[in-house]
């Protein structure tokens, strides 16, 4: 059970680091605080965490990947390694969203 908490926390901290890189401090703080919601043992909270992680894959990581790859192609630089790394980040974040399933039941026992 503890590994689920670590994975979810790392996914949100990675998202927060991404926001800090682009000087979006408010979003970084929100991303850093989101794992603390796991202390509230309610199904709505676990669904909120899952929803936030899935939305971050779609609206943050996928858009960033597209923009970075487009920039690399425009500058005639290699982009395949970047695409592989970003795909790994997206898969990790989706796995973290999957880890929220049954989190409340596991925390109670």
HUMOQUI-V582195 format. One record per helix or strand of 2 or more residues. SS is the DSSP state (A for helix, B for strand). FROM is the first residue (numbers start at 0). TO is the last residue. If there is no record, write none. Layout:
BEGIN
((SS/FROM/TO) (SS/FROM/TO))
END
This chain:
BEGIN
((A/1/20) (A/24/38) (A/42/73) (A/79/98) (A/102/107))
END
